[in-house]
Amino acid sequence: MSELLILEFEGFGAKDYEQVNELLGINAETGEGEWPAGLHTHLAGPTEGGGWIVVEVWESQEDQDDFMKTRLGPALGQAGVTGPPKRAEWSKTKAHRTPKKPSKKAG
């Protein structure tokens, strides 16, 4: 089963996120680009406290570790992000689905 990763950052915002994605060759808005092997789902956005949170579903922790070592770590360094995240938590998933049922509140 896949693995869930939650990363929470302080002192990191939308501009930092966009810069890192540009260095990675990823366009998070369109979904185009060089997404890493083994990544199933990626969500990111601001926290109420002014930080940034990333929630991802990976095939394995090893896939994410390879991405961190070869691409993400260097891109974070180039963007000036030097410290570890405030929170880095892994969890094995029981289920991973993306239901496509439309909202009753939409349109």
Backbone as CSV, one residue per row, in Angstrom:
resi,resn,N_x,N_y,N_z,CA_x,CA_y,CA_z,C_x,C_y,C_z
1,MET,0.852,-1.176,0.000,0.000,0.000,0.000,0.895,1.236,0.000
2,SER,0.376,2.339,-0.462,1.135,3.573,-0.567,1.400,4.198,0.801
3,GLU,2.208,5.246,0.790,2.627,5.901,2.030,2.333,7.395,1.971
4,LEU,1.861,7.929,3.076,1.483,9.332,3.187,2.610,10.109,3.862
5,LEU,2.947,11.264,3.280,3.966,12.141,3.852,3.356,13.514,4.092
6,ILE,3.539,14.033,5.305,3.110,15.387,5.645,4.351,16.189,6.013
7,LEU,4.544,17.302,5.314,5.658,18.206,5.590,5.086,19.582,5.902
8,GLU,5.552,20.184,6.992,5.101,21.512,7.367,6.323,22.404,7.557
9,PHE,6.272,23.584,6.930,7.404,24.502,6.944,7.023,25.826,7.583
10,GLU,7.986,26.437,8.254,7.854,27.808,8.749,8.791,28.666,7.910
11,GLY,8.431,29.923,7.690,9.290,30.810,6.924,9.389,30.408,5.459
12,PHE,8.362,29.794,4.944,8.321,29.303,3.570,6.925,29.617,3.060
13,GLY,6.837,30.246,1.892,5.534,30.633,1.377,5.364,30.310,-0.094
14,ALA,4.341,30.908,-0.688,3.983,30.631,-2.076,5.128,30.943,-3.038
15,LYS,5.820,32.047,-2.820,6.929,32.404,-3.730,8.043,31.365,-3.652
16,ASP,8.347,30.895,-2.455,9.371,29.855,-2.286,8.932,28.571,-2.992
17,TYR,7.671,28.205,-2.791,7.119,27.000,-3.395,7.209,27.072,-4.921
18,GLU,6.826,28.205,-5.484,6.881,28.383,-6.933,8.320,28.345,-7.443
19,GLN,9.249,28.925,-6.696,10.660,28.915,-7.105,11.206,27.489,-7.110
20,VAL,10.913,26.721,-6.074,11.384,25.335,-6.010,10.791,24.527,-7.161
21,ASN,9.504,24.695,-7.418,8.874,23.969,-8.521,9.477,24.345,-9.866
22,GLU,9.793,25.615,-10.041,10.438,26.047,-11.291,11.794,25.356,-11.457
23,LEU,12.557,25.296,-10.379,13.854,24.609,-10.436,13.699,23.118,-10.739
24,LEU,12.581,22.533,-10.295,12.313,21.114,-10.534,11.720,20.847,-11.916
25,GLY,11.300,21.902,-12.605,10.648,21.718,-13.893,9.223,21.226,-13.754
26,ILE,8.535,21.699,-12.705,7.166,21.279,-12.414,6.265,22.511,-12.388
27,ASN,5.111,22.411,-13.044,4.104,23.453,-12.966,2.939,22.890,-12.168
28,ALA,2.854,23.257,-10.905,1.831,22.705,-10.020,0.431,23.148,-10.428
29,GLU,0.308,24.296,-11.079,-1.014,24.776,-11.502,-1.584,23.945,-12.642
30,THR,-0.761,23.614,-13.627,-1.247,22.863,-14.792,-1.061,21.357,-14.639
31,GLY,-0.163,20.956,-13.739,0.148,19.542,-13.574,1.204,19.051,-14.542
32,GLU,1.702,19.932,-15.392,2.726,19.560,-16.365,4.105,19.548,-15.706
33,GLY,5.022,18.811,-16.292,6.399,18.871,-15.829,6.977,17.525,-15.460
34,GLU,8.119,17.590,-14.841,8.920,16.415,-14.519,8.657,15.946,-13.088
35,TRP,7.433,15.452,-12.860,7.079,14.938,-11.540,7.907,13.691,-11.245
36,PRO,8.246,13.454,-10.002,9.093,12.302,-9.664,8.369,10.962,-9.781
37,ALA,9.135,9.949,-10.109,8.615,8.581,-10.154,8.163,8.182,-8.754
38,GLY,7.044,7.494,-8.685,6.543,6.999,-7.408,5.607,7.943,-6.674
39,LEU,5.462,9.180,-7.163,4.564,10.142,-6.516,3.159,9.966,-7.081
40,HIS,2.191,9.691,-6.209,0.801,9.513,-6.634,0.000,10.803,-6.532
41,THR,0.177,11.539,-5.426,-0.636,12.722,-5.144,0.225,13.771,-4.464
42,HIS,0.004,15.033,-4.842,0.732,16.146,-4.231,-0.263,17.270,-3.966
43,LEU,-0.326,17.713,-2.710,-1.151,18.852,-2.304,-0.253,19.818,-1.548
44,ALA,-0.456,21.117,-1.739,0.365,22.097,-1.036,-0.403,23.395,-0.876
45,GLY,-0.139,24.096,0.224,-0.777,25.377,0.440,-0.357,26.005,1.752
46,PRO,-0.813,27.238,1.963,-0.443,27.965,3.181,-1.164,27.430,4.412
47,THR,-0.523,27.597,5.557,-1.139,27.258,6.834,-1.683,28.542,7.466
48,GLU,-2.542,28.386,8.452,-3.101,29.553,9.140,-2.023,30.379,9.829
49,GLY,-0.947,29.726,10.254,0.117,30.421,10.964,1.136,31.098,10.071
50,GLY,0.909,31.092,8.756,1.833,31.769,7.849,2.912,30.867,7.294
51,GLY,2.836,29.587,7.541,3.807,28.651,6.991,3.276,27.990,5.733
52,TRP,3.769,26.802,5.459,3.400,26.067,4.247,3.302,24.585,4.592
53,ILE,2.314,23.904,4.007,2.158,22.472,4.247,2.124,21.736,2.907
54,VAL,2.754,20.575,2.891,2.752,19.695,1.720,2.283,18.331,2.196
55,VAL,1.299,17.769,1.491,0.791,16.437,1.778,0.946,15.629,0.498
56,GLU,1.638,14.507,0.591,1.892,13.696,-0.591,1.599,12.227,-0.322
57,VAL,1.221,11.523,-1.375,1.088,10.079,-1.329,2.132,9.515,-2.281
58,TRP,2.974,8.647,-1.738,4.079,8.035,-2.487,3.888,6.528,-2.569
59,GLU,4.430,5.940,-3.610,4.457,4.490,-3.725,5.270,3.902,-2.579
60,SER,6.385,4.579,-2.256,7.237,4.117,-1.151,8.059,5.283,-0.611
61,GLN,8.530,5.127,0.616,9.436,6.119,1.199,10.740,6.171,0.419
62,GLU,11.144,5.053,-0.142,12.384,4.999,-0.922,12.287,5.887,-2.163
63,ASP,11.103,5.918,-2.808,10.919,6.803,-3.963,11.088,8.261,-3.566
64,GLN,10.498,8.644,-2.441,10.619,10.024,-1.991,12.047,10.335,-1.575
65,ASP,12.713,9.398,-0.932,14.103,9.587,-0.521,15.006,9.800,-1.736
66,ASP,14.779,9.026,-2.781,15.560,9.190,-4.016,15.311,10.569,-4.620
67,PHE,14.059,10.994,-4.657,13.716,12.322,-5.158,14.376,13.414,-4.316
68,MET,14.349,13.249,-2.996,14.968,14.239,-2.107,16.461,14.354,-2.365
69,LYS,17.125,13.218,-2.482,18.579,13.227,-2.671,19.001,13.758,-4.033
70,THR,18.258,13.393,-5.073,18.706,13.731,-6.420,18.166,15.043,-6.963
71,ARG,16.968,15.443,-6.526,16.360,16.631,-7.132,15.836,17.657,-6.132
72,LEU,14.998,17.216,-5.187,14.352,18.174,-4.299,15.336,18.843,-3.352
73,GLY,16.207,18.075,-2.730,17.201,18.660,-1.824,18.034,19.744,-2.496
74,PRO,18.629,19.449,-3.674,19.382,20.489,-4.377,18.527,21.706,-4.752
75,ALA,17.274,21.489,-5.168,16.403,22.610,-5.531,16.071,23.462,-4.312
76,LEU,15.802,22.828,-3.177,15.557,23.587,-1.954,16.778,24.423,-1.591
77,GLY,17.974,23.836,-1.693,19.207,24.574,-1.412,19.376,25.769,-2.327
78,GLN,19.113,25.585,-3.619,19.225,26.685,-4.588,18.232,27.799,-4.272
79,ALA,17.083,27.438,-3.723,16.066,28.431,-3.382,16.322,29.077,-2.023
80,GLY,17.379,28.657,-1.334,17.727,29.248,-0.045,17.039,28.614,1.146
81,VAL,16.402,27.465,0.947,15.753,26.755,2.048,16.787,25.806,2.642
82,THR,17.273,26.130,3.829,18.385,25.366,4.391,18.010,24.516,5.592
83,GLY,16.987,24.909,6.307,16.626,24.181,7.520,15.643,23.056,7.249
84,PRO,15.526,22.153,8.209,14.565,21.065,8.058,13.133,21.584,8.226
85,PRO,12.152,20.821,7.768,10.764,21.238,7.986,10.412,21.194,9.463
86,LYS,9.415,21.981,9.843,8.901,21.988,11.215,8.329,20.612,11.552
87,ARG,7.745,19.971,10.557,7.117,18.655,10.743,7.386,17.811,9.505
88,ALA,7.773,16.580,9.720,7.939,15.594,8.647,7.426,14.275,9.203
89,GLU,6.279,13.832,8.706,5.624,12.659,9.286,5.165,11.703,8.186
90,TRP,5.530,10.430,8.347,5.117,9.370,7.435,4.026,8.526,8.072
91,SER,3.117,8.031,7.236,2.084,7.123,7.689,1.742,6.161,6.557
92,LYS,1.556,4.898,6.890,1.097,3.929,5.892,-0.393,4.175,5.660
93,THR,-0.800,4.174,4.407,-2.207,4.426,4.111,-3.014,3.140,4.192
94,LYS,-4.235,3.273,4.593,-5.188,2.164,4.587,-5.908,2.148,3.240
95,ALA,-6.105,3.345,2.680,-6.768,3.482,1.387,-6.249,4.745,0.703
96,HIS,-6.287,4.731,-0.610,-5.921,5.906,-1.394,-6.824,5.937,-2.621
97,ARG,-7.809,6.785,-2.582,-8.766,6.938,-3.675,-9.007,8.427,-3.897
98,THR,-9.395,8.785,-5.105,-9.783,10.151,-5.425,-11.174,10.103,-6.042
99,PRO,-12.207,10.132,-5.222,-13.568,10.090,-5.744,-13.853,11.311,-6.621
100,LYS,-14.614,11.114,-7.660,-14.898,12.202,-8.606,-16.346,12.688,-8.521
101,LYS,-16.989,12.495,-7.400,-18.381,12.913,-7.233,-18.454,14.446,-7.136
102,PRO,-19.247,15.088,-8.006,-19.304,16.554,-7.985,-19.951,17.096,-6.712
103,SER,-19.534,18.270,-6.340,-20.094,18.947,-5.171,-21.518,19.417,-5.477
104,LYS,-22.389,19.316,-4.489,-23.747,19.820,-4.640,-23.755,21.351,-4.592
105,LYS,-22.667,21.940,-4.101,-22.596,23.392,-3.957,-22.027,24.062,-5.206
106,ALA,-21.460,23.284,-6.119,-20.868,23.845,-7.333,-21.973,24.228,-8.312
107,GLY,-21.785,25.364,-8.970,-22.533,25.855,-10.064,-23.936,25.704,-10.197
